[in-house]
Amino acid sequence: MRAAIVFPGQGSQFVGMADVWTTHDAARAVLDDATDAIGRDVVAGSRDEGALATTEFVQPAILACDVAAFRVLEALGVGFVGAAGHSLGEFAALVAAGVLELTDALRIVAIRGRAMQAAGEARPGTMTALLGVGNSDAAALCDQARGDDVLLVANENSPRQVVISGSVAAIERAEALAAERKLRAVRLNVAGAFHSPLMEPAVEPLSAAISEAAFAPARFPIASNVTGTLVTDPAELRALAQRQVVSPVRWEASVGALRELGADTFVEAGPGDVLTKLAKRAAPGARAVAVGSPEAAAALAGQHA
């Protein structure tokens, strides 16, 4: 097995998502560090639906769960040829690859969450998933619906699933066009138009936080959200992280880059199984496994041995 590890982002959270990791020492240490870093109990907060609905809390909480899952896999001896993380999950990939220390990543992500929440309030927008359509057709639909507003493909997830992001009015026009074309559109429960120019107010505070952190060479390649290519250079990883919040997530290309690296198995570490489901379309023929508990990690490690 040549495995790539992939980390989910915002939207994968669920009530009680951190509880399962409290039973393993390596994971518990991550949750404790996260609690200290953000000044709020991650495990208790993850049981609170209200807290999970705020970008400010949920981003560091998901990061903590993602890294907790990785630390358990690492403790069990599972190795990886490369990594990627979807949006917020990319910061977990940076920690897993040794580029960022966990405490720095938590500090950055806490600032990222606050900055994105504020940007969403200052420049309101939203996001919608389009099912049964690829990137080029979704981009054409955005061109038709945009008008004088902001609207673009924000997540290039798979050949048959994309997410568009923009002003509320433009999203509503795009959803109407999708309905006319018998395409399924699912409005996402998000606090703003993530990965679009409407997030520009978040760039400066996020860039400043990233500038203060030490970035080390990656111990295995990371498939970048911004470019969809493999990166190990710390300076390049820093520059990409600073623009990520206003750039589309090129997930399909990232998965393809990891496949070209030789990955035959995609291990989703953290809450949910969104990326595992996407892998069936983005990486046909590859195996995809969701590791959402220490037991699932142990099962994978047993196969890996």
C-alpha positions in Angstrom: 0.0 0.0 0.0 1.3 3.4 -1.0 -1.0 5.8 0.9 -1.6 9.5 0.7 -3.2 11.1 3.7 -6.0 13.7 3.1 -7.6 16.0 5.6 -11.2 17.3 5.5 -12.1 20.9 6.1 -15.1 22.9 7.3 -18.4 21.2 6.7 -17.2 17.8 8.0 -17.9 18.7 11.6 -20.5 17.0 13.7 -21.6 17.1 17.3 -19.2 15.1 19.5 -16.6 14.7 16.8 -13.7 15.1 19.2 -14.9 12.6 21.8 -13.8 9.5 19.9 -10.1 10.7 20.0 -9.9 11.1 23.8 -9.3 7.4 24.2 -5.8 7.4 22.5 -2.9 9.1 24.2 -1.4 10.6 21.0 -4.7 12.1 20.0 -5.6 13.3 23.5 -2.3 15.2 23.5 -3.3 17.0 20.3 -6.7 17.9 21.8 -5.1 19.2 25.0 -2.6 21.3 23.0 -5.5 22.7 20.9 -7.5 23.6 24.0 -4.5 25.5 25.4 -3.8 27.3 22.1 -7.3 28.6 21.5 -8.4 29.0 25.1 -11.5 26.9 24.8 -12.0 23.2 25.5 -12.1 21.6 22.1 -13.8 18.4 23.3 -16.6 20.2 25.2 -17.0 22.8 22.4 -17.3 20.0 19.9 -20.4 18.8 21.7 -22.0 22.3 21.3 -24.1 22.8 18.2 -23.8 26.6 18.6 -20.0 26.5 18.8 -19.8 24.2 15.7 -21.9 26.7 13.8 -19.2 29.4 14.2 -16.3 29.6 11.8 -14.1 30.9 14.6 -14.4 27.8 16.8 -15.0 25.1 14.2 -11.8 25.7 12.2 -9.3 25.0 15.0 -11.6 22.2 16.3 -11.5 20.4 12.9 -7.8 21.0 12.6 -7.3 19.4 16.0 -9.4 16.4 15.1 -7.5 16.0 11.7 -4.1 16.1 13.4 -5.3 13.8 16.2 -6.2 11.2 13.6 -2.8 11.6 11.9 -0.9 11.3 15.2 -2.7 8.0 15.9 -1.9 6.6 12.5 1.7 7.8 12.9 1.9 6.1 16.3 0.7 2.9 14.7 3.4 3.0 12.1 1.4 4.0 9.0 3.5 5.9 6.6 2.5 8.2 3.7 4.0 9.2 0.3 2.2 12.5 0.2 -0.6 14.6 1.7 -3.4 17.1 0.8 -6.1 18.9 2.8 -9.3 20.3 1.6 -9.4 24.1 2.3 -8.9 24.3 6.1 -7.6 20.7 6.0 -4.5 21.9 4.2 -3.2 23.3 7.5 -3.4 19.7 8.9 -1.4 18.5 5.9 1.2 21.2 6.7 1.5 19.9 10.3 1.6 16.2 9.1 4.4 17.0 6.7 6.4 18.7 9.4 6.1 22.1 7.7 4.3 23.8 10.6 4.3 23.1 14.3 0.8 22.3 15.6 0.8 25.3 17.9 1.6 27.7 15.0 -1.1 26.0 12.8 -3.7 26.4 15.6 -2.9 30.0 16.0 -3.1 30.7 12.3 -6.3 28.8 11.9 -7.9 30.6 14.9 -7.1 33.9 13.2 -8.2 32.5 9.8 -11.6 31.5 11.3 -12.1 35.0 12.8 -11.0 36.7 9.7 -13.2 34.7 7.4 -16.2 35.2 9.7 -15.6 39.0 9.7 -15.1 39.0 5.9 -18.4 37.2 5.5 -20.1 39.8 7.6 -18.5 42.7 5.8 -19.0 41.3 2.3 -21.9 38.8 2.5 -22.0 35.8 0.2 -22.6 32.1 0.2 -21.8 28.8 -1.6 -23.7 26.1 -3.4 -22.6 22.6 -4.5 -23.5 21.6 -8.0 -23.9 17.9 -8.6 -23.6 16.2 -11.9 -21.5 18.8 -13.5 -17.7 19.3 -14.0 -15.5 22.4 -13.8 -15.8 23.8 -17.3 -19.6 23.5 -17.4 -19.9 25.0 -13.9 -17.6 27.9 -14.9 -19.9 28.6 -18.0 -22.9 28.6 -15.7 -21.2 31.1 -13.5 -20.4 33.3 -16.5 -24.1 33.4 -17.4 -25.3 34.1 -13.8 -22.6 36.5 -12.6 -23.9 39.8 -14.0 -22.1 42.6 -12.0 -21.7 40.4 -8.9 -19.0 38.0 -7.7 -19.5 34.3 -8.8 -17.0 31.6 -9.6 -16.1 28.0 -9.2 -14.6 27.7 -5.7 -14.0 24.0 -5.2 -13.1 21.8 -8.2 -13.9 18.6 -6.3 -14.4 15.9 -8.9 -15.5 15.4 -12.5 -19.2 15.4 -11.3 -19.2 17.8 -8.3 -18.1 21.4 -7.9 -18.9 24.2 -5.5 -19.6 27.7 -6.6 -19.1 30.8 -4.4 -20.2 34.4 -4.6 -22.7 37.1 -3.7 -26.1 35.8 -2.6 -27.9 37.3 -5.6 -25.5 35.7 -8.1 -25.8 32.3 -6.3 -29.6 32.5 -6.5 -29.4 33.2 -10.2 -27.0 30.3 -10.7 -29.3 28.0 -8.7 -32.2 29.0 -10.9 -30.1 28.2 -14.1 -29.1 24.9 -12.6 -32.8 24.0 -11.9 -33.6 24.8 -15.6 -30.9 22.4 -16.7 -32.0 19.7 -14.3 -28.8 20.0 -12.2 -29.0 19.5 -8.5 -27.9 22.5 -6.5 -27.3 22.2 -2.7 -26.8 25.4 -0.7 -24.1 25.1 1.8 -24.4 26.3 5.4 -21.3 28.6 5.5 -20.6 32.0 6.9 -19.5 33.6 3.6 -18.3 33.2 0.0 -15.2 31.2 0.8 -12.4 30.9 -1.8 -13.7 33.9 -3.7 -12.7 37.6 -3.9 -15.3 38.4 -1.3 -12.8 36.9 1.2 -10.2 39.5 0.4 -10.5 41.3 3.8 -9.3 38.1 5.4 -6.1 38.0 3.5 -4.1 40.7 5.4 -4.7 39.3 8.9 -4.1 35.7 7.7 -0.9 36.6 5.8 0.4 38.4 8.9 -0.2 35.4 11.0 1.4 33.1 8.5 4.4 35.4 8.2 5.1 35.0 11.9 5.3 31.2 11.8 8.4 29.1 10.9 7.9 27.0 7.7 10.2 23.9 7.3 10.8 21.8 4.2 8.0 19.2 3.8 9.1 15.6 4.7 6.7 14.4 2.0 5.0 16.4 -0.9 1.8 18.3 -0.3 -0.6 18.7 -3.1 -1.5 22.4 -3.0 -5.1 23.6 -3.0 -4.1 26.7 -5.0 -2.1 25.0 -7.8 -3.2 21.3 -7.6 0.5 20.5 -7.8 3.0 18.9 -5.5 5.1 21.2 -3.3 7.8 20.7 -0.7 9.6 24.1 -0.7 8.7 26.0 2.5 8.8 29.5 0.9 6.4 28.3 -1.8 4.1 26.6 0.8 4.0 29.9 2.8 3.1 32.0 -0.2 0.4 29.6 -1.3 -1.1 29.4 2.2 -1.3 33.2 2.2 -3.5 33.2 -0.9 -5.5 30.1 -0.3 -8.6 31.7 1.2 -9.3 33.7 -2.0 -8.2 31.0 -4.4 -10.3 28.0 -5.7 -9.6 24.6 -4.2 -8.2 22.5 -7.0 -9.0 19.2 -5.3 -9.5 17.1 -8.4 -6.0 18.1 -9.6 -4.5 17.6 -6.2 -5.8 14.1 -6.0 -4.5 13.5 -9.5 -1.0 14.8 -8.5 -0.9 12.3 -5.6 -1.9 9.5 -7.9 1.0 10.4 -10.2 3.2 10.2 -7.1 2.2 6.6 -6.8 -0.6 6.8 -4.2 -2.9 3.8 -4.6 -4.8 4.5 -1.3 -6.3 7.7 0.1 -6.6 7.8 3.8 -9.1 10.5 5.1 -8.0 11.5 8.6 -10.5 13.4 10.7 -14.3 13.8 11.0 -16.6 12.4 8.3 -16.0 10.8 5.0 -16.6 13.5 2.4 -13.1 13.1 0.8 -13.5 9.3 0.8 -16.6 9.7 -1.3 -15.0 12.2 -3.6 -12.1 9.9 -4.2 -14.3 7.4 -6.0 -14.8 10.0 -8.7 -11.6 12.0 -8.5 -9.3 8.9 -8.3 -11.1 6.0 -10.0 -9.4 2.7 -9.2 -7.8 3.9 -6.0 -8.8 2.7 -2.6 -10.2 5.3 -0.2 -10.6 4.7 3.6 -12.0 7.1 6.2 -10.2 7.0 9.6 -12.6 8.6 12.0 -11.6 6.7 15.1 -8.6 5.0 16.8 -10.3 1.7 16.0 -10.4 2.6 12.3 -6.7 3.6 12.4 -5.8 0.3 14.1 -7.7 -1.6 11.4 -5.8 0.2 8.6 -2.5 -0.2 10.4 -3.1 -4.0 10.6 -3.6 -4.1 6.8 -0.5 -1.9 6.3 1.8 -4.1 8.4 
